[in-house]
Amino acid sequence: MSDNVIAFKRPSAKEKHKGKTLCRSGFHKWKVVTERKFDVKQGKLVTLYECTRCGKRKTTAH
């Protein structure tokens, strides 16, 4: 039998919910995913944003 024992540690509440409280309050950290993509339905240029903390996406038309 080997002596390689891995100790498992449960994540604390702080680590588990890190950054999610800001997003729940509406303070997302937006990052541009696709800049100036043409949307055929709207007939406009569209920029796609994604939150780096929670993964929520939003689009804005120009």
Backbone as a chain_set.jsonl record, in Angstrom:
{"seq": "MSDNVIAFKRPSAKEKHKGKTLCRSGFHKWKVVTERKFDVKQGKLVTLYECTRCGKRKTTAH", "coords": {"N": [[0.837, -1.18, 0.0], [0.468, 2.285, -0.717], [1.9, 5.336, 0.585], [0.816, 7.72, -0.129], [-1.307, 10.032, 0.696], [-4.129, 11.952, 0.184], [-5.397, 14.878, 1.393], [-8.636, 15.971, 1.658], [-10.3, 19.045, 1.384], [-13.034, 20.919, 2.357], [-14.567, 23.587, 0.576], [-14.642, 26.857, 1.944], [-17.339, 29.064, 2.972], [-16.751, 31.599, 2.1], [-14.965, 31.17, -0.041], [-16.608, 29.662, -1.694], [-18.722, 31.345, -2.509], [-17.451, 33.449, -3.747], [-17.331, 36.553, -5.296], [-19.915, 36.314, -6.317], [-21.845, 37.707, -4.907], [-21.596, 40.355, -5.631], [-22.416, 40.308, -8.31], [-25.057, 39.49, -7.965], [-26.088, 41.748, -6.868], [-26.089, 43.413, -8.997], [-23.697, 44.393, -9.944], [-21.841, 43.647, -12.254], [-18.907, 42.271, -13.873], [-18.038, 43.172, -16.75], [-16.846, 41.877, -19.843], [-15.649, 42.16, -23.15], [-16.741, 39.941, -25.574], [-17.421, 39.361, -28.31], [-16.851, 41.743, -30.616], [-18.587, 44.157, -32.448], [-20.353, 42.573, -34.194], [-22.497, 41.651, -36.833], [-25.953, 41.749, -36.6], [-28.553, 40.119, -38.101], [-31.341, 40.11, -37.727], [-31.907, 42.458, -36.234], [-30.634, 44.266, -37.834], [-28.37, 45.712, -37.27], [-25.092, 46.608, -35.936], [-23.654, 44.622, -33.386], [-22.461, 44.236, -30.06], [-21.143, 41.766, -27.98], [-21.181, 41.036, -24.584], [-19.715, 39.465, -21.696], [-19.965, 38.42, -18.319], [-17.219, 38.113, -16.198], [-17.255, 36.934, -13.731], [-19.77, 35.574, -13.14], [-20.733, 34.63, -15.581], [-22.89, 35.571, -17.035], [-24.514, 36.899, -19.945], [-24.735, 39.739, -22.15], [-26.047, 41.883, -24.722], [-25.354, 44.685, -26.811], [-26.653, 47.084, -29.031], [-25.423, 49.074, -31.738]], "CA": [[0.0, 0.0, 0.0], [1.29, 3.488, -0.81], [1.744, 6.329, 1.649], [0.343, 8.974, -0.705], [-2.651, 10.333, 1.18], [-4.567, 13.29, -0.21], [-6.367, 15.432, 2.331], [-9.669, 16.753, 0.998], [-10.746, 20.179, 2.181], [-14.253, 21.533, 1.863], [-14.411, 25.035, 0.383], [-15.359, 27.677, 2.917], [-18.418, 29.864, 2.394], [-16.122, 32.734, 1.426], [-14.434, 30.694, -1.314], [-17.7, 29.137, -2.496], [-19.542, 32.431, -3.04], [-16.574, 34.567, -4.099], [-17.713, 37.348, -6.446], [-21.306, 36.153, -6.721], [-22.706, 38.696, -4.249], [-21.539, 41.571, -6.439], [-23.258, 40.097, -9.489], [-26.44, 39.44, -7.517], [-26.489, 43.133, -6.604], [-26.099, 44.138, -10.265], [-22.364, 44.914, -10.259], [-21.138, 42.639, -13.04], [-17.593, 42.631, -14.409], [-18.254, 42.868, -18.156], [-15.696, 41.739, -20.744], [-16.119, 42.046, -24.531], [-16.5, 38.631, -26.179], [-17.428, 39.581, -29.753], [-17.076, 43.159, -30.857], [-19.136, 44.571, -33.738], [-20.884, 41.496, -35.012], [-23.722, 42.141, -37.469], [-27.165, 40.976, -36.317], [-29.429, 40.21, -39.262], [-32.716, 40.405, -37.307], [-31.992, 43.868, -35.866], [-30.051, 45.075, -38.905], [-27.399, 46.604, -36.628], [-23.891, 46.014, -35.366], [-23.916, 44.221, -32.01], [-21.322, 43.837, -29.247], [-21.524, 40.776, -26.981], [-20.43, 41.13, -23.333], [-19.895, 38.356, -20.762], [-19.446, 38.692, -16.985], [-16.132, 37.183, -15.895], [-17.52, 36.259, -12.463], [-20.917, 34.649, -13.127], [-20.962, 34.072, -16.91], [-24.075, 36.144, -17.664], [-24.198, 37.577, -21.205], [-25.633, 40.799, -22.606], [-25.681, 42.439, -26.011], [-25.711, 46.081, -27.036], [-26.687, 47.46, -30.447], [-24.78, 50.364, -32.012]], "C": [[0.879, 1.239, 0.0], [0.968, 4.464, 0.315], [1.273, 7.681, 1.12], [-1.113, 9.208, -0.306], [-2.983, 11.766, 0.815], [-5.629, 13.745, 0.776], [-7.357, 16.304, 1.558], [-10.171, 17.831, 1.937], [-12.006, 20.745, 1.558], [-14.023, 23.019, 1.656], [-15.222, 25.795, 1.432], [-16.446, 28.474, 2.204], [-17.853, 31.045, 1.621], [-15.605, 32.326, 0.044], [-15.553, 30.253, -2.258], [-18.5, 30.237, -3.189], [-18.723, 33.636, -3.468], [-17.041, 35.251, -5.379], [-19.174, 37.272, -6.829], [-22.213, 37.197, -6.083], [-22.697, 40.009, -5.018], [-22.46, 41.44, -7.646], [-24.73, 40.06, -9.102], [-26.978, 40.834, -7.244], [-26.475, 43.988, -7.865], [-24.759, 44.722, -10.672], [-21.547, 43.832, -10.963], [-19.792, 43.18, -13.51], [-17.605, 42.231, -15.887], [-16.951, 42.839, -18.931], [-16.251, 41.526, -22.152], [-15.742, 40.667, -25.071], [-16.397, 38.787, -27.688], [-17.767, 41.042, -29.998], [-17.535, 43.386, -32.292], [-19.474, 43.413, -34.669], [-22.212, 41.99, -35.584], [-24.873, 41.207, -37.163], [-28.161, 41.195, -37.446], [-30.846, 40.615, -38.856], [-32.894, 41.876, -36.957], [-31.494, 44.778, -36.978], [-29.035, 46.063, -38.378], [-26.149, 45.839, -36.231], [-24.122, 45.769, -33.882], [-22.612, 43.835, -31.329], [-21.816, 42.912, -28.153], [-20.598, 40.897, -25.778], [-20.726, 39.915, -22.472], [-19.269, 38.722, -19.42], [-18.381, 37.651, -16.655], [-16.373, 36.421, -14.604], [-18.615, 35.208, -12.567], [-21.229, 34.045, -14.491], [-22.193, 34.603, -17.619], [-23.659, 36.917, -18.912], [-25.214, 38.672, -21.487], [-25.13, 41.312, -23.944], [-26.113, 43.897, -26.069], [-25.652, 46.362, -28.522], [-26.082, 48.848, -30.615], [-25.575, 51.153, -33.013]], "O": [[1.926, 1.252, 0.646], [-0.106, 4.411, 0.915], [1.323, 8.679, 1.839], [-2.031, 8.645, -0.903], [-2.214, 12.685, 1.1], [-6.641, 13.071, 0.967], [-6.963, 17.257, 0.886], [-10.433, 17.585, 3.115], [-12.04, 21.021, 0.358], [-13.354, 23.657, 2.469], [-16.347, 25.415, 1.759], [-16.466, 28.548, 0.976], [-18.412, 31.448, 0.601], [-15.789, 33.057, -0.929], [-15.462, 30.445, -3.471], [-18.911, 30.072, -4.337], [-19.256, 34.744, -3.543], [-17.137, 34.613, -6.427], [-19.638, 38.104, -7.609], [-23.248, 37.542, -6.655], [-23.711, 40.706, -5.048], [-23.204, 42.368, -7.963], [-25.571, 40.558, -9.851], [-28.178, 41.079, -7.372], [-26.814, 45.17, -7.81], [-24.685, 45.472, -11.645], [-20.686, 43.19, -10.363], [-19.57, 44.391, -13.541], [-17.238, 41.111, -16.241], [-16.063, 43.663, -18.712], [-17.221, 40.788, -22.327], [-14.577, 40.272, -25.032], [-15.396, 38.39, -28.285], [-18.843, 41.512, -29.629], [-16.937, 42.866, -33.235], [-18.946, 43.3, -35.776], [-22.969, 42.671, -34.892], [-24.79, 40.009, -37.431], [-28.565, 42.326, -37.715], [-31.489, 41.386, -39.568], [-33.898, 42.486, -37.325], [-31.893, 45.94, -37.053], [-28.847, 47.132, -38.958], [-26.134, 44.609, -36.191], [-24.713, 46.602, -33.195], [-21.756, 43.188, -31.933], [-22.792, 43.221, -27.468], [-19.377, 40.866, -25.925], [-21.837, 39.386, -22.497], [-18.168, 39.271, -19.379], [-18.609, 36.452, -16.811], [-15.767, 35.371, -14.388], [-18.423, 34.071, -12.135], [-21.929, 33.035, -14.557], [-22.517, 34.132, -18.709], [-22.587, 37.52, -18.944], [-26.385, 38.565, -21.124], [-23.947, 41.196, -24.266], [-27.107, 44.291, -25.458], [-24.72, 45.935, -29.204], [-26.213, 49.699, -29.735], [-25.188, 52.267, -33.368]]}, "num_chains": 1, "name": "protein.A"}
